[in-house]
């Protein structure tokens, strides 16, 4: 197993370039199943999860070619698709659930193992299952698989989500593209990744309106065509660099960073004392003093992203003052706090609230990454610690951050893979 070795005390200064969004690229790859022929996804992040999704699509019968130098993937989808996604791959990649909608609407059947992915708490699939059932799919859980069938074509339906689930919105939207009639998703997720997926589907010939709002309408068509689409920049990686600048009293220019996708996190950084300015194709974050503690509550977009919760907790752990961070999306996110406490942070967790008392500096210790964002948060925590921190299970970080150590080195950090 790889580990990251981080020497504390660095001030991060320089420029980083953000690649395509993990949470978008994987869903775009899954959506390519909807059209026979060659679709191409560009601005692809060079991360492990892309390889996992490529293998999953290959097993379903596609020919997948990844060009890491060009940052793109070509997916040649056959007329006759497989319909089974096995656990050995699905357990590594929660986004594999996104093949459910395309498979059921194209082939009339799908068998997808219940997914694994990050250890951040319960992420039930009831919203996915109920939405597809409203459209006429018969779904059961058996031997660890979601088994879905549709003896006749799916039909348009009104689907009202109890929670604006990103994954459920995406699965229902992709299934609805080839359904008969009009499907309306109420309380739909508004995340930029959902909009990106919708724009790819429209490029394939889908009829979709309301992207970015709480009401999305999809008028089913008889078939879709392959398309080429550029993945939007990764807002969570962008936000990670923004917090890295603030907590190391650094100065980072983030190329391709979309400030308009991070209004709430950037507002919190300004509240903490950072200076945020726009640039020609991104923005710059500069901090000259110790951060001021900020209260945060995670919420679906456009609220504060749950994926940046470890970063704001780390910032608050070395900030001036006390703060409360409330987790409203994934109850398991606070697993990360136990590792941060090992670095000397003063944090008390009560239910879905974390009370943080800032200290001047964290202290180095061995820690373990439990998920992608927790791992990145621990790297940032190690940068503001005294001494050398070893971060175990760094493979989690590689699933979401292309060559994280190399990019940190370019900003002046002493971070190596061992």
Secondary structure, DSSP 8 states (H G I E B T S, - for coil): ---EEEES----EEEEE--B-HHHHHHHHHHGGGSSEEEEEES----HHHHHHHHHHHHTT-EEEEETTTTEEEEEE-SS---EE-HHHHTT-GGGGGHHHHHHHHHSEEEEE------SS----HHHHHHHHHTT-EEEEETTEEEEE-SS--B--EEE-SS--HHHHHHHHHHHTTSBSEEEEET----HHHHHHHHHHHHTT-EEE-TTSSEEEEE--S-----EEE--B-HHHHHHHHHHHHHTT-EEEEET--GGG-HHHHHHHHHHT-EEEEETTEEEEE--S--B---EEB-STTSB-GGGHHHHHHHHHTSBSEEEEE--S-GGGGHHHHHHHHTT-EEEEETTEEEEE--S-EE---EE--SHHHHHHHHHHHHTEESEEEEE-THHHHTTSTTHHHHHHHTT-EEEE-
